[in-house]
Amino acid sequence: MVWPCTLGVDAYTAGGRGVEFPRLPCPACAGPLVWWSGYRRWVRWAGGSRRIFVPRLRCGPCQATHALLPAFVLAWRLDAAETIGAAIAQVASGRCGVRPAAERAGVPYTTARGWVRRFRVRAVVLGTAFAALAAELGGEPAVPAADPGRFAVEAVGAAFAAASSLPGWLAAGAWRFASAAVGGRLIAANIISPFLVVGRRRFMPPVPPLPA
Ligand SMILES: [Zn+2]
């Protein structure tokens, strides 16, 4: 699970176990979660590595445990969501190629290329889901562009613009918002999480039509 953390990466890192973590319901059964344990993981941010604390929570009713990730991380990725999202947005919207985006992000070319490729593979699913989310939240629907990557970036932007009127999201920024909505799996190899989650609201993303 991902929560819409608005703390800076360094403030979160310094906070350790003392960060004010939100009380969220179990994503499986909506039961109450209690503190269970936690672990540390690395995040690469602003040219350095930070070791952050991630709480693990346990559900009383269904016994499942869930890691509670801050929205500035993506599942199984070292770099922060903002870094990855900015690089993807630059390339997918046609503003620059992968190499300058990689340089700005401070990562090897192959790393940025991997992000962009993974995003493109998922672009139709992500674009459809975020465009629907934008409409659900009362925003302007994103119009499908000829290029699926560009459409997906615009749909994330439209959904974020719509969510910005809800408490807490504006300060989180577009890519933390996107990470939180898909449970950190923006560019994960497995499919999109079955729900988009915005705060306590859950949305079932539509299934895009199969390519002709
Ligand atoms: Zn549960």
Boltz pocket constraint, residues with backbone or C-beta under 6 A from the ligand:
constraints:
  - pocket:
      binder: B
      contacts: [[A, 26], [A, 27], [A, 28], [A, 29], [A, 30], [A, 31], [A, 59], [A, 60], [A, 61], [A, 62], [A, 63], [A, 64]]
      max_distance: 6.0
